[in-house]
Amino acid sequence: MDDSERFEQLIAFVGAQLPKPVEEQQTDDGSFIFIGGEPAEVIVQITESTVLVAAFIGVERPAETHRTEPQPVGELHWRLLPETPLMNALSAMIKGARESRLSTYRVCLECEEKKAPELMHTDDVCQECWDATPRTVH
């Protein structure tokens, strides 16, 4: 199997491994970026020689609400690895990135749904429930 076939196989494998929905973009340099999950959980970038896996992590900024930024989990040089070890390592990195992201989710005390941190207004109440609750002005 030549490198172009392996590249196509890698793209298909990543698309199948990520949580749904999967957004796929091709960049100007020919690499592919995949974002899996809603809200985003895992991002994978495949270049002509590497595959990078990152988890989305909630970050607080002063005077801003929560945001997410990708935090690298690992990078593989896919051309150097045999197919089975490559797919096993990639699958484990995607799973680990997703578990890392999901471990930051919190349960809203109002709707009792598990939500990503950037969707929370406070530690205990999601933005949707916060907006739906009438407030009295003192």
C-alpha positions in Angstrom: 0.0 0.0 0.0 1.5 3.4 -0.9 1.4 6.5 1.2 -1.5 8.1 -0.6 -3.7 5.0 0.1 -2.6 5.0 3.7 -3.4 8.7 4.0 -6.9 8.0 2.6 -7.3 5.1 5.0 -6.2 7.2 7.9 -8.7 9.9 7.0 -11.5 7.3 6.9 -10.4 5.8 10.2 -10.3 9.1 12.0 -13.8 10.1 10.7 -15.2 6.8 12.0 -13.5 7.0 15.4 -14.6 10.5 16.4 -17.8 11.3 18.3 -20.6 12.4 16.0 -21.2 14.8 14.4 -17.8 15.1 12.7 -16.8 18.3 11.0 -14.1 17.9 8.4 -12.0 20.7 6.8 -9.1 20.7 4.4 -6.5 23.4 5.0 -4.5 25.3 2.4 -1.4 23.1 3.1 -3.3 19.9 2.2 -3.8 18.7 5.8 -7.2 17.7 7.2 -8.7 18.8 10.4 -11.5 16.8 12.0 -13.6 18.1 14.9 -15.8 15.5 16.7 -18.7 16.0 19.0 -21.3 18.7 19.8 -20.1 20.6 21.7 -16.6 19.9 20.3 -14.8 17.1 22.2 -11.8 16.0 20.1 -9.8 17.6 17.3 -7.5 15.6 15.0 -5.2 17.1 12.4 -3.6 14.8 9.7 -0.7 16.2 7.7 1.4 14.5 5.1 3.5 12.9 7.8 1.9 13.3 11.2 -1.4 13.0 13.0 -2.1 15.2 16.0 -4.9 14.5 18.5 -6.1 17.2 21.0 -8.9 17.4 23.5 -11.0 20.5 23.9 -10.5 21.9 27.4 -12.6 24.7 28.9 -10.6 27.8 29.8 -11.8 30.8 31.8 -10.6 34.3 30.7 -11.0 37.4 32.8 -14.1 39.3 31.8 -15.2 36.5 29.4 -17.3 33.4 29.7 -15.8 29.9 29.4 -14.2 29.1 26.1 -12.6 25.9 24.8 -9.1 25.5 23.4 -7.5 22.4 22.0 -4.9 20.9 24.3 -2.6 18.3 22.5 -2.8 14.7 23.7 -0.2 13.3 21.3 1.3 13.2 17.9 2.1 10.2 15.7 4.4 10.0 12.7 2.0 7.8 10.7 4.4 7.0 7.9 6.9 5.4 10.3 4.4 3.1 12.0 2.9 -0.2 10.7 -0.9 -0.1 10.1 -2.1 -2.0 13.2 0.1 -0.2 15.8 -0.8 3.1 14.2 -4.6 2.5 14.3 -4.4 1.1 17.9 -2.4 4.1 19.1 -4.6 6.6 17.3 -7.8 5.0 18.7 -6.4 5.1 22.2 -5.4 8.8 21.9 -8.8 9.7 20.6 -10.5 7.8 23.4 -8.3 9.4 26.0 -8.9 12.9 24.6 -12.6 12.3 24.6 -12.6 10.9 28.2 -10.5 13.9 29.3 -13.1 16.3 27.8 -16.1 14.5 29.1 -14.6 14.5 32.6 -15.0 18.3 32.7 -18.7 18.2 32.1 -21.0 19.1 35.1 -24.6 18.4 35.9 -27.0 21.4 36.0 -29.0 21.3 39.2 -32.0 22.8 37.3 -32.4 20.6 34.2 -30.2 17.7 35.6 -28.4 17.4 32.2 -24.7 16.9 31.9 -23.2 20.0 30.2 -19.8 21.2 28.9 -18.2 23.7 31.2 -18.5 26.5 28.6 -22.3 26.0 28.6 -22.6 26.6 32.4 -23.4 30.0 33.8 -22.3 29.0 37.3 -20.7 25.8 38.6 -24.2 24.4 39.3 -26.6 26.0 36.7 -26.3 25.9 32.9 -26.7 29.1 30.9 -30.0 27.9 29.3 -31.6 27.4 32.7 -30.1 30.6 34.1 -31.6 32.6 31.2 -35.0 30.8 31.6 -35.3 31.6 35.4 -37.0 34.9 36.3 -34.8 37.0 38.5 -36.0 39.7 40.9 -34.1 43.0 41.0 -33.3 44.2 44.5 
